[in-house]
Amino acid sequence: MLLPARMTADEEARWVGVMLDKLAAQESRRMLDDSDLARRAEQLSEQYLDGHARPASVRWVTNQNTRWGSCTPAEGSIRLSHRLQGMPEYVIDYVLLHELSHLLVPGHGPRFWRLLQAYPRTERARGYLEGVAAADRLPHQPVRGEGPDEG
């Protein structure tokens, strides 16, 4: 979003606050709970994996800060990082489908990636996640009005 250059720092801060509140309200309406995740996983398995991936459980977890998702094929459990909450639906679908594919194929060999080729937004979702990961590694840059020389 671009803001007019004529805005003062106070106006900009107020406007950004209003927009962040609106976005948060939209995202809170779209947040999936664990049962929603399980239903979505079932739909994705049917649509892209001929229903062959059948997880015993699918849930959000807060202890995964270095991976987006994980899967324990022996238990049939899939866990998605809470950091995905609020991301676009196609990104969450990609991570779910990625973990569902691990129920069928361990590792990341050619057979695994062939399963994900059916999902049309694989590359876009991977790019989005790579961008988020890269941004997380950047040093914090103060927003106008936040730095030591402002105010």
Secondary structure, DSSP 8 states (H G I E B T S, - for coil): ----TT--HHHHHHHHHHHHHHHHHHHHHH---HHHHHHHHHHHHHHHHTT----SEEEEESS-SS-SEEEETTTTEEEEEGGGTTS-HHHHHHHHHHHHHHHHS-SSSHHHHHHHHTSTTHHHHHHHHHHHHHHHHS-----TTTSTT--
